[in-house]
Every structure is written in C-alpha cells, then in structure tokens.
C-alpha cells in the first residue's frame, strides 16, 4: 500500500487505469493527465479527489504538470485507426521519454506495456526473455511496434536520468470496469459471432483489475536502473472459448464461436517472475467474470 505519496497516473480514464487511480487516491495525492474527452469520467475522478490536468503527452508541453511526484504510473495509450505509425510512435513512444525527462526526480516510474510485444509462441507460456514480435498486426497494425518502441524509450530514459523504472507487460486485463471479456459478453448478448484464431483454442492469461491494483503499486518497490521488465498476469491460462461458454451459461446466452485467421493468436504468459516479486494473483477467472457481470448487468444473470 502506498500512503501519503504524490502520484501521477497518465491515461486515468482508461479501462485499467481508472480503477487503479481510484484505488490510489484513497490514501495519496493523486494527479491524472489525459485529454479528458469524456467529461463524465473526469468528473468521476475529480469527485474522488484526483487532480486532473488536460494535456496531450505527445506534445511534451507539460507546463501545467508539477515535477515533484513521488511515483509516476504511465498507462496512457493512443491507437490510430489508419496505420499511422508516425502518429502512434509520437503518442506512445516519444511521449514516454518526454514524460520521464519531466518527472526525472521521481522515486520510481512504472510504464505499462503489453504482451502484444512478444513473437507468437502458440499455447506455450511466454517468459520475459522470449523473442519480441508483431503479434497484433492482424487487428491493430501499429500496436505491437509502438509498444516495443515505447519500452525501448523507457529503458533508455531510465538509464539517462537514473530513474528507477519497471516495465509491466500486461496480459488480458478485465474486471468490473470492463475489458475484452466484457466485449465478448456484449457480442453474445447481441447474437454476434466471437472470432477466435483458427489454430484453436485461443488461450490467454487474464488478470482481474483487483490484482492489477495490488501488483502495480507493489512493483514500484522493485523499480530499478536498468529497468525491470515483468509479465503481469494471473496464473490461470484460459481460452476465449472457455470464458465465453462460462459467461453464456451464467446469462443464458449462446456463444457463437467463429474460427478465422484474421484475429489474434494465443498469448500465454508466465507469471513466475511476478509471483516472486509481489505474490500471486488472487481472483480466479470464473469468480472475476461473475463479479463483472454482477457489477455491470446483474439482471442478465439467470
């Protein structure tokens, strides 16, 4: 638990960052920065005590942002819809270096990355030392490359500014604030087919938002120079087919599975390093999914 610290969270309106920011602001002076195009989310954050500063990280214009943060958690992400690599590298990678330069006096910096950086490995667990690749190109052309570039920038800035840094490679986050699994639930509710890779089953290693909220602050204690890189995931390897069937059973729906090559392949990550640093995830995937549905659509449960 962090208490009495001044903390900056970037992208605090996001699926992962919103519950994390709200959990941190209970005992800390938390600031959030984003474009804040969603006024309702900004109001929610401010009502909880978060100081919100509207800016575009890619510009590097941080005049309204203090420099005396104890900790920085960078969860901001931008996605271009037209494969605009220049825009995405500026927004996702250059912005990391600019932010780390601005906050170089922090005690630690956490950069949230993704298991999208790994070269596909089928259904074998991926370790932090495994080869990198472009496993998201089929759906998001710039995503994996921008994530890899952002990690490289974070590694460089950690050394340049002697700023202890941890890079978290996140695998399938979900919870009461939504996530990929929630979109699958909505698709089933509307009778839409769920795409899975033709090399099935499509297996991932999901982690509930409660476990993220516990792991991220704890990992700040292990930030280092050179930067530490760690997979952030649960211990259970679960397929899209399994979690859709489970949610379908809970809600009396039909899971229409549609194999295709035009979707993501399995990404199974190993959590040994994470467990050695901060302990195991505690929320099982079935419990987490039931809680998600109870929180968002309790009337859908049968």
Secondary structure, DSSP 8 states (H G I E B T S, - for coil): ---S-EEEEESTTSHHHHHHHHHHTTTSEEEEEE----HHHHHHHHHTT-EEEE--GGGT--TTS-S--SEEEE------SS--HHHHHIIIIIHHHHHHHHTTTSSEEEEEEEGGGB---TTS-B-TTS-B--TTTTT-TTHHHHHHHHHHHHHHHHHHTT--EEEEEE--EEETTEEHHHHHHHHHHTT--EEEESSS--EE--EEHHHHHHHHHHHHTT-BSS-EEEEE--S--EEHHHHHHHHHHHHT----EEEESSS---B-B--HHHHHHH------HHHHHHHHHHHHHGGG--
